[in-house]
């Protein structure tokens, strides 16, 4: 899968995900610091699932209806465990994410918000 890791996600997670066969871009490698609006737009334009710790992306996607290619938000996940948790979510919820779902993963719980298909 094509993934964009927000800069707040551990850069170490990219190695775990690449080893699992995913195409990963980490915003922490960029020379510039982009706004949340620019990050979600770049992820959508590239067809990448956005992975973040930041709840503001959910507001952009749900309230402001900013287009996206799927979002995973990690809650309460230690940096060293992020790569494995993301891989677990991708394995279990890839079909939902590819349809534009927002998946919130926290210890012991995963919530899936399907895409809003009403116009």
Buried (B, 14 or more C-beta within 10 A) or exposed (E): BBBBBBBEBBBEBBEBBEEBEBEBBBBBEEEEEBEBEEBBBBBBEEEBBBBBBBEEBBEBBBEEEBEBBBBBBBEEBEEEBBBBBBBEBBEBBBEBBEEBBBBBBEEEEBEBBEBEEEE
